[in-house]
Amino acid sequence: MISIRRHHPADWAAVWPILRTAIASGDTLADAPGSSEAAIRAAWMERPAATYVAVGPDGRIVGVCLLKPNQPGLGSHVANCGYVVDPAARGRGVAAAMCEHSQAEALAQGYRAMQFNLVVASNEGAVRLWKRLGFAEVGRLPGAFRHGQLGFVDALVMFKTLSAPAGAVPGPADVAEADGERRR
């Protein structure tokens, strides 16, 4: 069973190796492989509105998730998240649990929607998971990610409405879904 909680400063010792491994691979995160530990700590632990850790049944941290506004000001009602799972814990539902948790947290914090700005198209497992969890692909950015092994690959923009008050204007996911219905 995976539990998810807000991070504590002492968690950094366990989180840093997970992030360092993911960043060094150059295949899923936009963080530059040569980024300093201090820069990554600031980006993942200090600047986000909230950072969470996924904890395995043995008490070991197996993932990290950040939650922040996608844009400042008039775009701040849309959340943005990032997720990294320890390679040793992949395939155990950690990413799905963190994504579901972050959606509930975002909703509780007043966000209306969630947007992923740079989902690497070659990361097929993540793309499948985000779609399974209700995210729609609303844009494709040709060659927008410089993959460590594959070179320039497409990146996807994915979006999900978390809540919409009665009478609200449909968000991009609603429009994409309606467009899909019209095309059939």
C-alpha positions in Angstrom: 0.0 0.0 0.0 1.3 3.4 -1.0 0.7 6.4 1.3 1.2 10.0 0.1 2.0 12.9 2.4 3.4 16.4 2.3 7.2 16.3 2.3 9.3 17.1 5.3 12.7 18.8 4.9 14.4 15.6 6.1 12.9 13.8 3.1 15.4 15.4 0.7 18.0 12.8 1.4 15.7 10.2 0.0 14.1 12.4 -2.7 17.4 13.7 -4.3 18.6 10.3 -5.6 15.2 9.6 -7.2 15.2 13.0 -8.9 18.9 12.8 -9.8 18.4 9.4 -11.6 15.4 10.7 -13.5 17.1 13.9 -14.5 20.3 12.2 -15.6 18.4 9.9 -18.0 17.3 12.9 -20.0 14.1 11.1 -21.2 11.2 12.4 -19.2 11.9 15.6 -17.3 12.8 19.1 -18.7 15.4 19.7 -15.9 18.8 19.8 -17.5 21.0 16.7 -16.6 23.8 19.0 -15.4 21.5 21.0 -12.9 22.9 21.4 -9.5 21.4 19.7 -6.4 20.5 23.2 -5.1 18.6 24.2 -8.3 16.7 20.9 -8.3 15.9 21.2 -4.6 14.5 24.7 -5.2 12.5 23.6 -8.2 11.0 20.6 -6.6 10.9 21.3 -2.8 10.9 25.1 -2.2 9.1 26.9 -5.1 6.0 24.6 -5.6 2.8 25.4 -3.8 3.1 21.9 -2.3 5.4 18.9 -2.6 4.3 15.4 -1.7 6.2 12.1 -1.3 4.9 8.6 -1.9 5.9 6.2 0.8 5.9 2.4 0.3 4.7 -0.2 2.8 8.3 -0.4 4.2 8.4 3.3 5.0 10.8 4.1 2.1 10.1 7.1 -0.2 9.3 5.7 -3.6 8.1 8.9 -5.4 7.8 12.6 -5.4 5.1 15.0 -6.7 5.0 18.7 -7.0 1.8 20.8 -7.3 1.8 24.5 -8.4 -0.2 26.9 -10.4 0.3 26.3 -14.1 0.5 30.1 -14.7 0.5 33.1 -12.4 -2.4 35.6 -12.1 -5.3 34.9 -14.4 -4.1 31.3 -15.1 -3.5 30.4 -11.5 -6.8 28.4 -11.3 -5.2 25.7 -13.4 -2.8 23.4 -11.5 0.4 21.9 -12.9 2.1 18.8 -11.4 5.3 16.8 -11.9 5.8 13.2 -10.8 8.9 11.0 -10.4 8.9 7.4 -9.3 11.9 5.5 -8.0 13.0 3.1 -10.8 12.8 0.2 -8.2 9.1 1.0 -7.5 7.9 1.3 -11.1 5.0 -0.9 -12.1 3.4 -0.8 -8.6 0.9 2.0 -9.2 2.9 4.8 -7.6 2.5 7.3 -10.4 -1.3 6.6 -10.6 -1.6 7.0 -6.9 0.3 10.3 -6.9 -1.7 11.6 -9.9 -5.0 10.8 -8.2 -3.8 12.3 -5.0 -2.6 15.5 -6.7 -6.0 15.9 -8.4 -7.8 15.7 -5.1 -5.3 18.1 -3.5 -5.6 20.5 -6.4 -9.4 20.5 -6.1 -9.2 21.0 -2.3 -6.9 23.9 -2.9 -9.3 25.6 -5.3 -7.9 24.7 -8.7 -10.5 24.0 -11.4 -8.3 22.0 -13.8 -4.9 20.4 -14.2 -2.5 20.8 -17.2 0.7 19.0 -18.1 2.7 21.2 -20.4 5.5 18.8 -21.5 4.6 15.1 -21.6 7.3 13.5 -23.6 5.5 11.6 -26.4 8.0 8.8 -26.3 7.1 8.2 -22.7 4.3 5.9 -23.8 3.6 4.5 -20.3 3.0 8.0 -18.9 0.8 9.0 -21.9 -1.3 5.9 -21.4 -1.6 6.5 -17.7 -2.6 10.1 -18.0 -5.3 9.3 -20.6 -6.6 6.5 -18.4 -6.9 9.0 -15.5 -9.0 11.3 -17.7 -6.4 13.7 -19.2 -7.0 14.7 -22.9 -4.2 15.4 -25.3 -5.0 19.0 -26.3 -1.8 19.8 -28.2 1.3 18.3 -29.7 4.5 20.3 -29.8 6.7 18.9 -32.6 10.3 18.3 -31.5 9.8 20.3 -28.3 11.7 17.9 -26.1 15.4 17.2 -26.5 15.5 13.5 -25.5 18.8 12.2 -24.1 18.9 9.2 -26.5 16.3 9.9 -29.2 17.1 13.5 -30.0 14.2 15.9 -30.7 10.8 14.2 -29.9 7.3 15.6 -29.7 5.8 16.7 -26.4 2.2 16.7 -25.5 0.0 19.2 -23.7 -2.6 17.3 -21.6 -5.5 18.8 -19.7 -8.3 17.7 -17.4 -11.1 19.7 -15.9 -11.3 19.0 -12.1 -14.5 20.9 -11.4 -16.7 23.4 -13.2 -19.3 25.5 -11.4 -22.7 25.5 -13.0 -22.9 27.8 -16.0 -19.1 27.8 -16.4 -17.5 28.1 -19.8 -16.2 24.7 -20.9 -12.4 24.1 -20.5 -10.1 22.8 -23.2 -10.7 19.1 -22.2 -14.4 19.6 -22.7 -13.9 21.2 -26.1 -11.5 18.5 -27.2 -14.0 15.8 -26.1 -16.8 17.6 -27.9 -14.7 17.9 -31.0 -13.9 14.2 -30.9 -17.6 13.4 -30.7 -18.3 15.6 -33.8 -15.7 13.9 -35.8 -17.1 10.5 -35.4 
